[in-house]
Amino acid sequence: MDDVVVDLLGGLRKLWPDREIGDDGWSVCQTLGITHAEFWDRIVQTPNFWADLDFTPQGRALISAVNLRPNTEWWFATSPTGCAVAAEGKYRWVEKHLGKDATSKIVLVQDKWLLARQGAVLIDDRDYNVEAFCQKGGIGIHWPRNWNNARFNSHQPLDYVLNRLEYL
């Protein structure tokens, strides 16, 4: 979900508007000069942080495209993160943006490779998740971001993913 469909980086930029948060994604604490505890505390203290996040620029289109694929079941495999309110907030985000029925499509899992099986596809922005999913027998597709192995396609992530899906 985070930074694939949901604009987590955009939300972080709103929390720290006076700081430059780049598009490298996973070094935010270092960039801000804060500890992980301070990072998560700020998020916890922000009412509705998770629920009020926006879609990524192509998040809606990705969901629409996956919904149009014949014989396709899909879920949000999302990490509960290091934040006490993340799980509830992610459920609220899905309900707010996609409707109550869509909340049944959320799977909270730290190790996404646990969901891997033949024919299962994971679209994710983290190299580790994609690689581990593939090692366990699933099909992993990067959502191109500046911090992953598909970064050279980060200007057109939806096209990249849809092209990969066509070859399955």
WOZIGI-V91700 format. One record per helix or strand of 3 or more residues. SS is the DSSP state (alpha for helix, beta for strand). FROM is the first residue (numbers start at 1). LEN is the number of residues. Records with the same first field share a line. If there is no record, write none. Layout:
BEGIN
SS: FROM-LEN ; FROM-LEN
END
This chain:
BEGIN
alpha: 8-8 ; 28-5 ; 36-9 ; 59-10 ; 86-13 ; 100-6 ; 112-4 ; 127-9 ; 151-16
beta: 76-3 ; 106-3 ; 121-4 ; 139-4
END
